[in-house]
């Protein structure tokens, strides 16, 4: 049989097959399957068959839960959501390069084509492990082996180079939306000056929830102050650390107007003026709203001023923007406020919330985005959803894509 260099591509299919044969006939043709492979995982995202990889019909954004150390060192080989490009043949030991890119609904998330070397072993050609991530900071962590993507995007292999021959190619593997979390962020009264920041925080939330396949679909609207409001310059007096006095009447007035204006969704966030106390926001999960305040179920109140504080001129706190607050507070609703952990024995409540009816919040051992709430988006900041928290999500709040 002639060498590969003597052959030209007769047909290339989108399913991942390169057919190299004579121009006028199919005799002596060579069919080369190209695969995208991942580990097989159980429901806890643990590998079922250690060391074995299987063909992937879809790919996922990585949580980096098992691959990122506390010091921010990434080891992609440890991540259960890694993937490889593989040709199940040594091809005579010829050098093989796959060119990979991502194609997304928003061009800003597209990852430019990168050349990925496939190395020959005893039975096949295979790339090093690759990882999909949802933001620019994570994309830098693994260099050319990390690829930025968003839900509803695709990972595409658009060429394969075998020896000196390059074969144009189009093989796509989707990154699917599993569920959608639908809600509204309402800019109340004169909070319009915070809009650009709220849009940025909403974008961050969308990136974070992509880690668990959930499309964070919150639109941003405006609402005038209700006539029943008591203090238009300091809406948020119901938030006081360590207090169980319940929400201020202004909170109910905001919800009533949102309902009247047809703005309230299953989850509704109100951006208001600064709270009294250190919190940037407060969530009221359906199971824990104060007695007599049932209308507040699944509502979130955000302090616009406190979320977008500018850098401290004294240099003590270089940046106080609360990048992850929207994602964090939505997590309270999705987990019934249960993602705080670990709980104390006999714990029956949370400051500012009704008690849990004698139930302790689940042991999580990780405070969802807590350390990252007030900080910049860094690789090692606590900005990540974990599998345990994903398992705590209230499915009734999630809708099909």
N, C-alpha and C positions, 0 to 999 in steps of 0.2 A: 504494500500500500504506500502511496506517496506521503510525503511529510505534510504536516498541517499548513506549512507556509505555501504549499502548492495548491491549496484549496481556497475557494472563495465562498462567502455566505450565499447559499441558495435560498434559504428561507429563515426568517427569524420570527418567532411567535411571541405574543405577550405573556404566554403562560410560563416562560422561563426556559425555552428550548432553543438552542442554536443548532441549525442544520447546515453543516458545511459539506458541500458535495460538488460534483461536476456541474458545469453550467447547463449541459444538455441532457443530463440523466441523473438518476439518483443512485446509481451503482457506486459502490465504494464510498458512500456518504458516511459522515460521522455526526451522530446526534449527541449534543452536549447539554445535559440538564444543568441549569443554574438554580440553586436553592437559597432561600433565606430561612435559617434554622434558629430555633430557640430551645431552652430547656423545657421539659414537661413539668408542670407545677400542680400541687394539690391545692385545696381550698385555702390553705394558710400560706400559699406562695412559697412552699418548700419544694425543692427538686425531687421528683419521684424516682428518676433513673439517673443517678449521679454519673456525670461524665458523658452522657448521651444527649444528642441534640436532634430535634425533629422539625419537619417542615412547618412553617408558620403561615397561617391564613390571615393573621393580623398581628400587629405589634402594639406595645404599650409604652407610655411615658414612664420613665423610671422614678420610683420614690427615693432611691438611693438609701433605703432603710438599712440594707445589709452591706452596702458597698462603700459607704462614706464614714470615715472614722470621726471621732469627736474633735480631732485636730483639723478636720477638713481635707483629709487625704482620700482621694477616690481610687478604689480598686475595682475596675469594671468587671473583672473576671469573677467577682463575688456577687454581682447583682443578678437576681433571678429574672430580670426583664432584659438582659443583654440579648443581642442577636449576632449571628455570623452570616457571611456569604460563603457558600460552599459549592464546589463542583465535585461530585462523587467519582472522580477519576484523577489519576496523577497526570494525565495528558503528556506522558513521557517526561515529566519533570519540567516542562516548559514554564516560564514565568507567566503568571496570570494576574491581571489588575482589573478590578471592578470599579467603575465610577459610580458613586452613590450621591444622591441629593434628596432633599425633602421638598415637596410641593404642597402648599397649604392655602386655605381660604384667604388668609391675609399674607401678602407678600413679605411683610416684615419678619415673618417666622420661617421663611424659606432658608434652608441650608444650602449653600453653594456646592456644586459638584466637587467631590473629593475622591482622590484615587486611593483605593484600598487594596493592598497586596494580599493575594491568596498564596499561602505557603504550602508546598507539597509535603505530604507525609507518606506513610506506607501505602495508603489506599485512596487518598483524595487530595484536593486543593481546598484550603480553608483559610478564612481571614481571622485576624484577632477579634475578640469580642468588641462589639459596638454598643452604644447606648443612646436612647432618645431622651431628650430633656426639654423643658418647657420655657426656659428663660435664658438670657444671654450669659448670666453669671455661671449657671450650671454648664452651659455649652463650652465655656472656656476651661472647665475643670479637667476634661479628658483630652484636650487638644483635638486632633483630627478624628478621634474615635467617638466623640460626642456630637450629636446632630440635633439641632433645635427643630422642634415640630409643634404642631397644635392639633387638637382633636379635629377629626374630619379631614386631616391631611393624609399624605401618602409618602412612603419611603420608596424611591424609585432607583433602580439600577438602570442607567441609560447607556452604558457601553461595557463591553468585556474585551480586554486586550489579551490575546494569547500569543506569546512570543512577540513577533513584530507586527502581527495583524490585529487591528482594532475592528470590532464588530458592533455597529450601532444596535441599540437594544432598548426595550421599554418594558420593564417588569416592575409592577407596582404592588406594594403590600400596604393595606390601609391601617390607619390608626383611628379606631372607631370610637364614637361616643356611645357609652353604655347607658347613661341616664342623663337627664337634664334637671338642674335645680333652677326653678323659675321664680323670679321675684322683682321687686321694684326698690330703687333708691330714690327717696323724695328729698329734694333740696327745699327746706322750709324757709319761708320768709326771705330775709336778706342774707341768705347763706350762699348766694351765687358766686361770691368771690372765691369760694372753695371748690368750685366746679372742676377746674383742671386737676386739682389734687385728687378729688374723689374719683374722677375718671381714671387716673393713674392707679389708685388703690384697687379699683374695680378690675382693671387689667391684671394686676398682680393676683387677685383672687381667682380669676379665670385660669391663670397659669398654674396656680397651686392645685386647684381641683382637677386639672387635667391629669395630675398624677394618679388619680383614682378613676379616670374615665368619665368624670362627671362634668358636663358642660355647665359652667357657672353663668347662667343667662339672666342677668339683672340689667334692666333698662333704667336710665336716670331721667327723672322728670322734676318739675318744679311745682310747688304748691304755696298759695298765699297763706298767711297766718290766719287761723280761725278767729272769729270775733270773741270766742269764749276764753282766749288765751289770757293769762294773768300778767305775764312779764315777757314782752316780746324781745327784750335784749338779753335775757338770761334763761331761755327755755332749757330746762334740764335740772331743775332744783330737786327733782325726785331721786337723783342719784347721789347718795351719800355713803361713803365707805363704812362698812360695819353696821349700817342701819337696816332695820327690818320694818321701817315705817311704810314701805310700799311706794308706788309711783306718785308723783305730784299730779294734781288734777289736770295740768296742762297736757300730760301724756295722753289721757283719755280724749281730750279735746282734739289733739292732733289725729288720733285714730278715727274719731267721728268724722272729721272733715275729709280724710283720705277715703273713707267709705262713701261719703256723700259725693265726692268728686270722681268716684269710680277708679281710684288709683291703688287701692289696697289689693295686694296679692297674697298668696299663701304665706310668703315671707316678705315683710315690708320693713325697710330701713328708713329712718327719719334722720336727716342731717340737720342739727339744730345748733344754737349757740352754746357756749361752754357750760359744762356741768360744774356742780360744786363737788369737789373731790378729785382724786387723781385719775379716775377711769377715763378712757377715751370713748368707751361705748358700753352699753349694757343690753343684753338679750333677755327676752322673756319666752322661754320654751313653753309650748302648749301645756305640758304636764305640770309646770311650776309657777304659773301666773298667780299673783296674790288674789286672795278671796275678794270678790267684788270687782275685780279688774280683768275678768275673763276676756274682754275685748282686746286686751294686749297680747293675747296668745300669738306667738311667732312674730312678734314685733321686736325691732332692734332700734335703739336710739344712739346716735353717733354725735360726738361733740366735734363740730367742724373746726373750731378754733384750736382745740387741743390736738386734733389729729394732724394739723398742718403747720405746727409751730416751726418757725424758721430757725436756722442755726444760732446757738447761744453765743453772743459776742464775747463772753468770757472764756469760751473754749472748754467749759466743763462738760457740756453735752453737745458734741459737734453736730448732731443731727437728730431732731426729735420727731421727724415725720413718722407717723404710725402706719407704715406701709402695709402691714398685714392685719390691721384691725377688722376690715370688712370680711376677710376670709376667716378670721378668728371668731368673730361674733356669729357668722353663719354656721360655723362648726358647733357652737353652743346649741343652736336650734336643731341641727341635724342629729346631735347626739344627746338631746335632752339635758344639756349642760353637763354631761357625764364625762367629758374628755379631760377634766381636771383629775390629777392623780399624783401619787397614790393617796387614797382617802384615809382619814383617821378612823380607828375603831369606834363604832357607835355614831358615826357622822350621820346627821339627819337633815341637814340643810346647807344653804349657802347664803352668805350675807346679801341681803337685798332680795332674796327669792323666798317663796314659800318652801316649806320643807319637802322632803322627798317621800313622805308617807312612811318613814321608817326604813327606806331603802338607802343603802350606801351607794354612791356613784361607783361605777365599775373601776377596777384597778387598771390604770392605764400606764402609769410610770412615765408619762410624758405629757407635758402641758402644751397642748396644741398651739403652735406659733407664739407662745407666750414670750420667750426671750427675743423672738424676732419682731414682735409687734411694734416696738418703738425704735428699732434699729434699721440700718441700711440692709438692702438685699445682699447678704454675703453667703458664701457657699456653706459655711458651718452654722449660720444662724438657725434658730429653731423655727423653720418655716415650712416644715414638711408634714404631710398627712401620713400616718402609719396605717398598716393593715388592720390593727386592732380598732382604730378609730373608724376606718371604713366599714368594718363589720358592725359598728354601733349605729350607723346611719339609719334614720327612720325612713324606710322604703316608701311610706305613704307620702312623703314630701318630694320624692323623686319621680319624674315622669319619663316615659319612653322618648327617645329622640325622634 
